[in-house]
Amino acid sequence: MMESCIFCRIIRGEIPSRKIFEDDDIVAFHDIHPAAPVHFMLIPKAHVESLAHADDTHRDVLGKMMVLAPRLAKELGLNDGFRTIVNTGRVGGQEVLHLHMHVLGGKDRLPPMLARN
C-alpha cells in the first residue's frame, strides 16, 4: 500500500467509507460522488496504479472483482443491468491512481458512455 493514496488510506481505515464488502483481497464501497442512484467501487487491497499496470500476478484478484461486481449489484437491487467502468490513465479519465472498478445503475436507462458523432 502507498502512504498517500486515498484508496490505500480507505483500506487502512484512515478515511471513512460506506463499505458494502471486504475480504482479504478486495474492498467495495459506495462512491462519495455518485453518478447514478447506485454507484459503488471495487478496489484491490494491493496497490496497483491502473489496469495498464496489472500483470499475471493480478489475474486472480481481477477475476474475483469481475465475479463480485454482479453479485453486489444484485444485492443492491440492480436486477435489470448495470454498468462497469475501469478508467485507465489520464486519457482514460482515471482520477485516483489506484486500480478501481465503478459499478453504476438504478436508473431506467443509463445515458450513453460517449457521445456519438
C-alpha positions as CSV (number, residue, x, y, z in Angstrom):
1,M,0.0,0.0,0.0
2,M,1.1,3.5,-0.6
3,E,1.1,6.1,2.2
4,S,-0.7,9.0,0.4
5,C,-3.0,7.0,-1.9
6,I,-6.6,7.9,-0.9
7,F,-7.8,4.3,-1.6
8,C,-5.0,2.8,0.4
9,R,-6.0,5.1,3.2
10,I,-9.6,3.8,3.0
11,I,-8.3,0.3,3.1
12,R,-6.3,1.0,6.2
13,G,-9.3,2.7,7.8
14,E,-7.8,6.1,8.0
15,I,-10.6,7.6,5.8
16,P,-14.2,6.5,6.5
17,S,-16.2,4.8,3.7
18,R,-19.6,3.2,3.4
19,K,-18.3,-0.3,2.8
20,I,-20.5,-2.9,1.3
21,F,-17.9,-5.7,1.1
22,E,-14.5,-6.6,2.3
23,D,-12.3,-9.7,2.3
24,D,-8.5,-10.3,2.2
25,D,-8.2,-9.1,-1.4
26,I,-10.9,-6.5,-2.2
27,V,-12.9,-3.7,-0.7
28,A,-16.2,-2.4,-2.1
29,F,-17.8,0.9,-1.0
30,H,-20.2,3.5,-2.1
31,D,-18.9,6.3,-4.2
32,I,-18.9,9.7,-2.4
33,H,-20.0,11.5,-5.5
34,P,-22.4,9.1,-7.1
35,A,-23.2,9.4,-10.8
36,A,-26.3,7.1,-10.6
37,P,-28.7,6.1,-7.8
38,V,-26.4,3.1,-7.1
39,H,-22.7,3.8,-7.6
40,F,-20.1,1.7,-5.8
41,M,-16.5,0.9,-6.4
42,L,-14.4,-2.3,-6.1
43,I,-10.7,-1.9,-5.4
44,P,-8.0,-4.4,-4.8
45,K,-6.3,-4.1,-1.4
46,A,-2.9,-4.4,-3.1
47,H,-1.9,-1.1,-4.6
48,V,-1.9,-1.3,-8.4
49,E,-1.8,2.1,-10.1
50,S,-4.1,1.2,-13.0
51,L,-5.2,-1.6,-15.3
52,A,-2.3,-0.7,-17.5
53,H,0.0,-1.7,-14.6
54,A,-1.7,-5.1,-14.0
55,D,0.1,-8.3,-14.9
56,D,-0.3,-12.0,-14.5
57,T,0.2,-11.7,-10.7
58,H,-3.1,-9.7,-10.5
59,R,-5.2,-12.3,-12.5
60,D,-6.9,-13.8,-9.5
61,V,-8.0,-10.5,-7.9
62,L,-9.2,-9.1,-11.2
63,G,-11.2,-12.2,-11.9
64,K,-12.6,-12.0,-8.3
65,M,-13.6,-8.4,-8.9
66,M,-15.4,-9.3,-12.1
67,V,-17.4,-12.1,-10.4
68,L,-18.1,-10.0,-7.3
69,A,-19.5,-7.0,-9.2
70,P,-22.7,-8.6,-10.4
71,R,-23.3,-10.3,-7.0
72,L,-23.0,-6.9,-5.2
73,A,-25.1,-5.2,-7.9
74,K,-27.9,-7.7,-7.5
75,E,-27.7,-7.3,-3.7
76,L,-28.1,-3.5,-4.2
77,G,-31.2,-4.0,-6.4
78,L,-29.7,-3.7,-9.8
79,N,-31.7,-6.6,-11.3
80,D,-32.1,-5.1,-14.8
81,G,-28.5,-4.3,-15.5
82,F,-25.6,-2.1,-14.5
83,R,-22.5,-0.5,-16.0
84,T,-18.9,-1.3,-15.0
85,I,-16.2,1.2,-15.7
86,V,-12.5,0.9,-15.3
87,N,-10.9,4.3,-16.2
88,T,-7.2,3.8,-17.0
89,G,-4.6,6.6,-17.1
90,R,-5.0,10.3,-17.7
91,V,-6.6,10.0,-21.2
92,G,-9.0,7.3,-19.8
93,G,-10.2,9.7,-17.1
94,Q,-8.6,8.0,-14.1
95,E,-8.7,10.4,-11.2
96,V,-7.3,8.2,-8.4
97,L,-4.1,6.3,-9.3
98,H,-5.2,3.0,-7.7
99,L,-7.0,0.5,-9.9
100,H,-10.7,0.6,-9.3
101,M,-13.9,-0.5,-10.9
102,H,-17.1,1.6,-10.8
103,V,-20.4,-0.2,-10.8
104,L,-23.4,2.1,-11.6
105,G,-27.1,1.6,-12.1
106,G,-30.5,2.2,-10.7
107,K,-31.9,4.3,-13.4
108,D,-34.4,3.3,-16.0
109,R,-31.5,3.5,-18.5
110,L,-28.1,5.0,-18.1
111,P,-27.0,7.6,-20.6
112,P,-24.5,6.6,-23.3
113,M,-21.0,6.5,-22.1
114,L,-19.6,8.5,-25.0
115,A,-21.3,10.9,-27.3
116,R,-21.6,9.5,-30.8
117,N,-20.9,11.7,-33.8
